[in-house]
Amino acid sequence: MEEEDEEMCLECLQRRIRSDFSHNLIFSHPVSQSPLPFASSAVVQIPNSTGEPNSPHFTLVYLPTPGFDCLTNYIEECCPEDLKSEHSAESNGKTPSGVNSFRCSGSTCNFSTRFSCSRTITSLAPIARVGISSYSIFEELASNYFSGSLEDEILGSISLLIEGKATGRDSINFLSLTGIPSFDENGFPGCLRHPNIAPILGLLKTPDYINLVLPKTPYTLENIFHYSPKALKSEWQIKFLTYQLLSAVAHMHGLGIAHGNICPSNVMLTDSCWSWLRIIDKPSLSPTLSKSSKECSLTPSSRVGCCVEGCPSEGLYADFKLSQSTDWDYAFNRWWRGELSNFEYLLVLNRLAGRRWGDHTFHTVMPWVIDFSVKPEGTSDAGWRNLSKSKWRLAKGDEQLDFTYSTSEIPHHVSDECLSELAVCSTRQEGYH
């Protein structure tokens, strides 16, 4: 299923999160690579004891159930009996096979046949809390994550190993995952999270979606490239970052799967610049990338809109020729040929600059199209700005500007130089410092 078919508009995404987790879960802003106001992920946070939203953030990802049958079966089999019976009424009595033996053979399976789907998912998300979506479960897994209880046993085992005392197998597997040769093993470990793969804290089920809960890091590699390229100061930092990514990819290849969407926005960075590769994202995990999947970003979307049936904004973007999954070079060429409108191209430039819909601190910027005189309507020209004139001419008026340039003598307030007198003085003054 294509990504465009499963994106929700921002209003529907907010309503969905409130429906699944109550109003207590605070919606911060959506997360999307699309220049259009659609998303399937959002940054959320749990309010603290005083009710103020200053607690750490999490990333909540919505994956459609039909496209992720392996995860659906895994969650349904791992759910406690009381939760599973509650969900069975919602899912029309679907009864999957046992978790320790199921191996998907359908066309939607995203994993290879080297290991069973259950073992592969467990290796990728060993610390994930599995259950039915609810605010209480979300609150519990967030508390466990920040208390450090999820991996305390592993850290304690490593401490014993450093002290030369008896230790469990977990520490050996952990050191093997980090690439220490002396701890290399023939058997592929499946009980620990790879240190460079983003931790999946929760796999929560709703009737139509699978909710993934991940911690939000303060940075991504995309942020570094755009705003702080000098943050990676030395060559060894770049090499170490490369090593971490290769280690995570090698772990996935050892499981017989490919990431399929490695890009700077999927490389999460902590405060200490430790990297996490975000593995479950769209496009989904798949062994290979078909020719059609590579070309999908180069063709206009056949349907642009919210995937929620009956969405009020369904027809707002019906005439758009811009795909939600945009190739920047291709979008520029289409605009240059006149196939994209200026409005659509400005959306692309906003996304390329890192701006995002729904985030009031870094929102998409567009030129004014109304004159604020009256509320504009589609059936009348009243209230709409005259785009054939510049803002300067609209503010000054035709007569004043025409008079300014109607005579051969240059008025005293209009400079005939490339730089105004004030700019020249400022430049000379700065040169003396």
Residue pairs with C-beta under 8 A, 6 or more apart in sequence:
1 64
1 66
1 67
2 296
2 301
3 40
3 282
3 283
3 324
3 325
4 301
4 303
4 304
4 323
4 324
4 325
5 303
5 307
6 40
6 62
6 64
6 67
6 282
6 307
7 32
7 34
7 36
7 38
7 39
7 40
7 306
7 307
7 324
8 16
8 38
8 39
8 40
8 62
8 306
8 307
8 308
8 311
9 37
9 38
9 305
9 306
9 308
9 311
9 313
10 30
10 37
10 38
10 39
10 357
10 358
11 311
11 312
11 313
12 306
12 308
12 311
13 27
13 30
13 39
13 40
13 42
13 62
14 27
14 42
16 62
16 209
16 308
17 25
17 27
17 42
17 44
17 60
18 25
18 27
20 133
20 134
20 206
20 211
21 44
21 133
21 134
21 135
21 138
22 135
24 46
24 47
24 135
25 44
25 45
25 46
25 135
25 138
26 44
26 45
26 46
26 47
26 53
27 42
27 44
28 42
28 43
28 44
28 45
28 53
28 57
28 359
29 42
29 43
29 356
29 358
29 359
29 360
30 37
30 39
30 41
30 42
30 43
30 356
30 357
30 358
30 359
31 39
31 41
31 42
31 43
31 59
31 356
32 38
32 39
32 40
32 41
32 356
32 357
33 265
33 325
33 351
34 324
34 325
34 326
34 351
35 322
35 324
35 326
35 344
35 347
35 348
35 350
35 351
36 304
36 317
36 320
36 322
36 324
36 347
36 357
37 357
37 358
38 305
38 306
38 324
39 357
39 358
40 61
40 62
40 63
40 282
41 59
41 60
41 61
41 62
42 59
42 60
43 57
43 58
43 59
43 60
43 216
44 57
44 58
44 59
44 60
45 53
45 55
45 56
45 57
45 58
46 55
46 58
46 138
46 139
46 142
47 53
47 55
48 54
48 55
56 142
56 146
56 215
56 216
57 216
58 142
58 201
58 213
58 214
58 215
58 216
59 213
59 214
59 215
59 216
60 211
60 212
60 213
61 211
61 212
61 213
61 214
61 280
61 281
62 209
62 210
62 211
63 71
63 209
63 210
63 211
63 212
63 280
63 284
64 208
64 209
64 210
65 72
65 207
65 208
65 209
65 210
66 108
67 108
67 284
68 108
68 110
68 210
68 284
69 104
69 106
69 108
69 109
70 104
70 108
70 109
70 110
70 111
70 117
70 121
71 121
71 203
71 210
72 96
72 205
72 210
73 96
73 97
73 99
73 102
73 104
73 117
74 99
74 117
74 118
74 121
74 130
74 203
75 130
75 131
75 203
75 204
75 205
75 210
76 84
76 87
76 91
76 94
76 96
76 205
77 96
77 97
77 98
77 99
77 102
77 118
78 99
78 130
78 203
79 87
79 130
79 131
79 132
79 205
80 131
83 131
83 132
86 132
87 132
87 205
87 207
88 94
88 95
90 207
91 207
96 102
99 118
100 116
100 118
101 116
101 118
102 116
102 117
102 118
103 113
103 116
103 117
104 111
104 117
109 117
110 257
110 284
110 285
110 286
110 287
111 117
111 120
111 121
111 255
111 256
111 257
111 285
111 287
112 120
112 255
112 256
112 257
112 287
113 256
114 255
114 256
115 123
115 188
115 190
115 255
115 256
119 190
120 255
120 256
120 257
122 190
122 191
123 188
123 189
123 190
123 191
123 255
124 197
124 200
124 252
124 255
124 279
124 280
125 193
125 199
125 200
125 203
126 190
126 191
126 192
126 193
127 150
127 151
127 193
127 199
127 200
127 201
128 200
128 201
128 202
128 203
129 137
129 140
129 141
129 144
129 201
129 202
129 203
129 204
129 213
130 202
130 203
130 204
131 137
131 202
131 203
131 204
131 205
132 204
132 205
132 206
133 204
133 205
133 206
133 211
134 204
137 202
137 204
138 202
138 204
138 213
141 201
141 202
141 213
142 201
142 213
144 150
145 199
145 201
145 215
148 155
150 199
150 201
151 193
153 170
154 170
154 171
154 174
154 192
157 167
157 168
157 170
157 171
157 174
158 167
158 171
158 174
158 175
160 166
160 167
160 171
161 167
161 171
161 172
161 175
170 191
170 192
172 183
172 185
173 185
173 189
173 191
173 192
174 192
174 195
175 183
176 183
176 184
176 185
176 189
177 189
177 192
177 194
177 195
177 247
177 251
178 195
178 247
179 243
179 247
188 254
188 255
193 199
194 247
194 248
194 251
195 274
196 244
196 245
196 247
196 248
196 251
196 274
196 275
196 276
196 277
197 248
197 251
197 252
197 276
197 277
197 279
198 214
198 215
198 268
198 276
198 277
198 278
198 279
199 214
199 215
199 276
200 212
200 213
200 214
200 280
201 213
201 214
201 215
202 211
202 212
202 213
203 210
203 211
203 212
204 210
204 211
204 212
204 213
205 211
212 280
214 278
217 268
217 269
217 270
217 276
218 269
218 270
218 271
219 268
219 269
219 270
219 273
220 264
220 265
220 266
220 267
220 268
220 269
221 241
221 264
221 265
221 267
221 269
221 275
222 263
222 264
222 265
222 267
222 354
223 269
223 354
224 231
224 232
224 264
224 269
225 264
226 353
226 354
227 354
231 273
232 238
232 241
232 273
237 273
241 273
241 275
244 274
244 275
245 262
245 267
245 275
245 277
248 275
248 277
248 279
249 259
249 262
249 277
252 258
252 259
252 279
256 287
257 285
257 286
257 287
258 285
258 286
258 287
258 288
258 289
259 277
259 279
259 285
260 283
260 284
260 285
260 286
260 289
261 281
261 282
261 283
262 277
266 277
266 278
266 281
267 275
267 276
267 277
267 278
268 275
268 276
268 277
268 278
269 275
269 276
270 276
279 285
283 293
296 325
297 323
297 325
297 326
297 327
297 330
298 327
298 330
299 323
300 321
300 322
300 323
301 322
301 323
301 324
301 325
304 317
304 318
304 320
304 322
304 323
304 324
305 311
305 313
305 314
305 315
305 316
305 317
305 318
306 313
306 314
320 344
321 334
321 339
321 340
321 341
321 344
322 331
322 340
322 344
322 347
322 348
326 348
326 351
328 348
328 352
331 340
331 345
331 348
332 345
332 348
334 340
335 342
335 344
335 345
335 348
340 348
343 366
346 366
346 367
347 364
350 364
350 365
350 366
351 364
354 362
355 362
355 363
355 364
355 365
356 362
356 363
356 364
357 363
357 364
368 385
368 391
369 384
369 385
369 387
370 376
370 383
370 384
370 385
371 383
371 384
371 385
371 386
371 394
372 383
373 382
373 383
374 382
374 383
375 383
376 382
376 383
376 384
377 383
385 394
386 394
392 401
393 401
404 411
404 414
410 416
415 421
417 424
419 427
